[in-house]
Amino acid sequence: MTLLTQTQLDHYETKGYLALDSWISDEWLERLNAKLDEYIEVSRTAEPKDRRFDTEPEHSPDNPRLRRINTPTDVDPIFAEFALDGPATDLAEAILGPNIRFHHSKLNIKWHSGGDEVKWHQDIQFWPHTDFSPLTIGVYLRDVDDEMGPMGIVPGSHKGPLFDLADEEGAWTGALNDTDLAQVDLDSADYLKGPAGSVTVHNCCAVHGSEPNDSERMRPLLLQTYSRADSYPLIGVGANGATGRSGHQIVRGGAPTHIEVDGRRMPAAPDWSRGYTSIFDVQGN
Ligand SMILES: O=C(O)CCC(=O)C(=O)O
């Protein structure tokens, strides 16, 4: 099955992103929106320490202002099915090939009337991998227009510098500083919007961000990140250790028998994370 045309694949390769209008089926959209509504209700009375939710400071039972549902694949089986063996996985496979590793998911809601901006950044510095294949697939669960803080992506920026995401003193901020922003052609940014069910795909090196949502409608964007299976998250760096229960799992194809590190291809031992005994046992002594 070919989900994408060669022109679309070429666009992803050269520009670092893709926009697919109304790509998700109505059935999936209804299932995902029903879950969004359900968890917004749950969030009204959730304890502040409930790790499923990231809320704005003003959030209250009468005035829910939910910023994000964290790791939706851990929160509900419908989100898990969508990301781990559903349309998003199919799309990742169409771009990355048959062997796919899941990394993490999140549902950025960007509440109406002032939902937070996301400053210009690249993703790979947050969770470095052994290559630059990771990409993120986003699904707008509601219609999104220019007023609602759609995701903007700078075409071709995935082939440019990897910025420090630090302030002028070198402290980590998670966003490009003004000096670095001056190197990026922000005027060329493509703001991806469309009817509910439209999809965004961006490479982990693409510079992207979004404005606050000053409209009266929320802008829920369900995001899930994948890499090629032979791309490994560098454990111990950034968010790689905080990807949820399904993080790093192979969701299509198989685990690689060989990996490439520092330009050298080599065979790799199987995954023994569920229990390694010793070299004596492994070698059958
Ligand atoms: O929600 C958005 O507009 C962008 C999200 C994003 O870039 C991120 O969470 O890394």
Ligand as a Chemical Component Dictionary entry (heavy atoms), coordinates in Angstrom:
data_LIG
# 
_chem_comp.id                   LIG 
_chem_comp.type                 NON-POLYMER 
_chem_comp.pdbx_formal_charge   0 
_chem_comp.three_letter_code    LIG 
# 
loop_
_chem_comp_atom.comp_id 
_chem_comp_atom.atom_id 
_chem_comp_atom.alt_atom_id 
_chem_comp_atom.type_symbol 
_chem_comp_atom.charge 
_chem_comp_atom.model_Cartn_x 
_chem_comp_atom.model_Cartn_y 
_chem_comp_atom.model_Cartn_z 
_chem_comp_atom.pdbx_ordinal 
LIG O1 O1 O 0 1.982 22.411 19.589 1  
LIG C1 C1 C 0 2.710 23.001 18.794 2  
LIG O2 O2 O 0 2.331 23.934 18.087 3  
LIG C2 C2 C 0 4.150 22.608 18.599 4  
LIG C3 C3 C 0 4.542 21.515 19.504 5  
LIG C4 C4 C 0 5.982 21.268 19.561 6  
LIG O3 O3 O 0 6.747 21.713 18.773 7  
LIG C5 C5 C 0 6.505 20.450 20.640 8  
LIG O4 O4 O 0 5.755 20.119 21.587 9  
LIG O5 O5 O 0 7.702 20.094 20.553 10 
# 
loop_
_chem_comp_bond.comp_id 
_chem_comp_bond.atom_id_1 
_chem_comp_bond.atom_id_2 
_chem_comp_bond.value_order 
_chem_comp_bond.pdbx_ordinal 
LIG O1 C1 DOUB 1 
LIG C1 O2 SING 2 
LIG C1 C2 SING 3 
LIG C2 C3 SING 4 
LIG C3 C4 SING 5 
LIG C4 O3 DOUB 6 
LIG C4 C5 SING 7 
LIG C5 O4 DOUB 8 
LIG C5 O5 SING 9 
# 
